[in-house]
Amino acid sequence: MGEEDKNIAGAEPHFALCIGHQRLHNSEDNASFREPVDRAVRPPDVREDIPALDVERIVRLVARRTAAADVLLVEGAGGLLVPLAGRTTWLELAARCRLPVLIVAANRLGAINHCALTARVANTAGLLVRGFVLSQTSAAPDASAATNAEVIAGLTGLPCLGSFDHRVGPGEAAPALALDALV
């Protein structure tokens, strides 16, 4: 991994960006962020502690990793309309890099709206949406969890590529995904 790969933000990584894998379970090439909250939404007095992202650098990294990887995962933490730098959002990054979209949502009340809005925004931007995955975020699911996948699929026309129980680990999650639909 080159120096540019290690420091997406120009220093120690701080934001939620995972750049590519040679294999699905190889996480050593990730560039991940310590804090789940984007610099743009932090209070001004705390922003200086977090370096600004260099979007052009990320675009170059994604292009290089796409060429070298069997599977590339770029995690748009927070959603497509979350700003990365200034007014540039994950949506613009995905469009510039021609990345397909996999929607991941918490399987609870609000999942239908979350998935439908995300799919509509991605489609309007010309992005290919491969499908959606639902994740149970608490041990006790709410009543909507039983029907969310069916309603989302019917409303959006997208396939549900996986649904995960609370606290499923990566080793258990990968076999449960419909990976063929992602490549």
C-alpha positions in Angstrom: 0.0 0.0 0.0 1.5 3.4 -1.0 1.7 6.5 1.1 -1.3 8.0 -0.7 -3.4 5.0 0.2 -2.6 5.3 3.9 -3.6 9.0 4.3 -6.7 9.8 2.4 -7.4 12.9 4.5 -3.8 14.1 4.1 -2.9 12.9 7.6 -4.0 10.1 9.9 -7.4 8.9 8.5 -10.4 10.2 10.4 -13.5 9.7 8.2 -15.6 6.8 7.1 -14.1 5.7 3.8 -13.2 2.1 3.1 -11.2 1.8 -0.1 -11.1 -1.5 -1.8 -10.0 -5.1 -1.2 -8.2 -7.7 -3.2 -10.5 -10.2 -1.6 -13.7 -9.7 0.3 -12.3 -10.5 3.8 -8.9 -8.7 3.4 -9.3 -5.5 5.5 -5.6 -4.5 5.8 -6.0 -2.1 2.8 -8.9 -0.2 4.4 -8.5 3.5 5.1 -11.0 4.0 7.9 -11.9 6.9 10.2 -11.7 7.1 13.9 -14.8 9.3 14.3 -18.2 8.5 12.7 -19.1 12.2 12.4 -18.1 14.1 9.3 -15.9 17.2 9.6 -18.6 19.2 7.8 -21.2 18.6 10.6 -18.9 19.1 13.5 -19.0 22.3 15.6 -16.6 24.9 14.1 -14.3 24.8 17.2 -13.7 21.1 16.7 -13.3 21.0 13.0 -9.6 22.0 13.1 -8.8 18.7 14.8 -10.0 16.8 11.7 -8.2 17.3 8.3 -10.3 18.1 5.3 -10.7 15.4 2.8 -9.0 15.8 -0.6 -11.8 14.6 -3.0 -9.5 14.6 -6.0 -7.1 12.3 -4.2 -10.0 10.0 -3.2 -11.1 9.8 -6.9 -7.5 8.8 -7.9 -7.4 6.2 -5.2 -10.7 4.7 -6.2 -9.7 4.5 -9.8 -6.4 2.8 -9.0 -8.0 0.4 -6.6 -10.9 -0.4 -9.0 -8.3 -1.5 -11.6 -6.5 -3.7 -9.1 -9.4 -5.2 -7.1 -11.8 -8.1 -7.6 -14.3 -6.3 -5.3 -14.1 -2.7 -4.3 -16.1 -1.3 -1.4 -16.4 2.4 -0.8 -18.5 3.0 2.3 -20.5 6.2 2.1 -21.0 6.6 5.8 -24.1 8.5 6.7 -25.7 8.4 3.2 -25.4 9.7 -0.3 -26.1 13.3 0.6 -23.6 13.7 3.5 -20.9 16.2 2.6 -17.3 15.0 2.2 -15.7 18.3 1.6 -17.4 21.6 1.2 -20.6 20.9 -0.8 -19.2 17.7 -2.4 -21.2 14.7 -1.2 -20.9 10.9 -1.4 -23.3 11.1 -4.3 -20.9 13.3 -6.4 -18.0 11.0 -5.4 -20.0 7.9 -6.5 -21.0 9.5 -9.8 -17.5 10.7 -10.6 -16.1 7.3 -9.8 -18.9 5.5 -11.6 -19.5 3.4 -8.5 -22.6 1.1 -8.2 -24.6 1.6 -5.1 -25.6 -1.0 -2.4 -28.1 0.5 0.0 -27.6 -0.6 3.7 -30.3 0.3 6.1 -31.3 -0.5 9.7 -34.2 -2.9 9.6 -36.6 -0.8 11.7 -39.3 1.9 11.3 -38.0 4.3 8.7 -36.1 1.7 6.6 -38.7 2.0 3.7 -38.3 5.7 3.4 -34.5 5.5 3.8 -34.2 2.9 1.0 -36.7 4.5 -1.3 -35.2 8.0 -1.0 -31.7 6.7 -1.4 -32.6 4.7 -4.5 -34.5 7.6 -6.0 -31.6 10.0 -5.5 -29.0 7.5 -6.8 -31.2 6.8 -9.9 -31.7 10.5 -10.6 -27.9 10.9 -10.5 -27.5 8.1 -13.1 -26.0 5.6 -10.6 -26.7 1.9 -10.8 -28.3 0.6 -7.6 -27.6 -3.1 -7.2 -30.0 -3.7 -4.3 -30.3 -3.2 -0.6 -29.3 -5.0 2.6 -31.1 -4.7 6.0 -29.3 -5.0 9.3 -31.1 -5.6 12.6 -29.6 -2.9 14.9 -31.1 -4.1 18.2 -31.8 -7.4 19.8 -35.6 -6.7 19.8 -36.8 -5.8 16.3 -39.8 -3.5 15.9 -43.0 -4.7 14.1 -41.9 -3.2 10.8 -38.8 -5.5 10.6 -40.9 -8.4 9.5 -42.2 -6.8 6.3 -39.6 -4.1 5.5 -37.7 -6.2 2.9 -40.8 -7.1 1.0 -42.2 -3.6 1.0 -38.9 -2.0 -0.1 -38.5 -4.5 -2.9 -42.0 -3.9 -4.1 -41.7 -0.1 -3.9 -38.3 0.3 -5.5 -38.0 -2.8 -7.7 -34.6 -3.6 -6.0 -33.7 -7.0 -4.7 -32.9 -7.5 -1.0 -29.4 -8.9 -1.2 -29.2 -9.8 2.5 -30.8 -9.4 5.9 -28.7 -9.7 9.1 -29.7 -10.4 12.6 -28.4 -8.3 15.5 -24.6 -8.7 16.1 -23.8 -10.9 13.1 -20.1 -10.9 12.5 -18.3 -10.5 9.2 -17.6 -14.2 8.9 -21.3 -14.9 9.2 -22.5 -12.0 7.0 -20.5 -12.7 3.8 -22.1 -16.1 3.1 -25.6 -14.6 3.7 -25.1 -11.9 1.0 -26.1 -12.4 -2.6 -22.6 -11.5 -3.8 -23.2 -12.5 -7.4 -25.6 -9.5 -7.7 -22.8 -7.2 -6.6 -20.2 -8.0 -9.3 
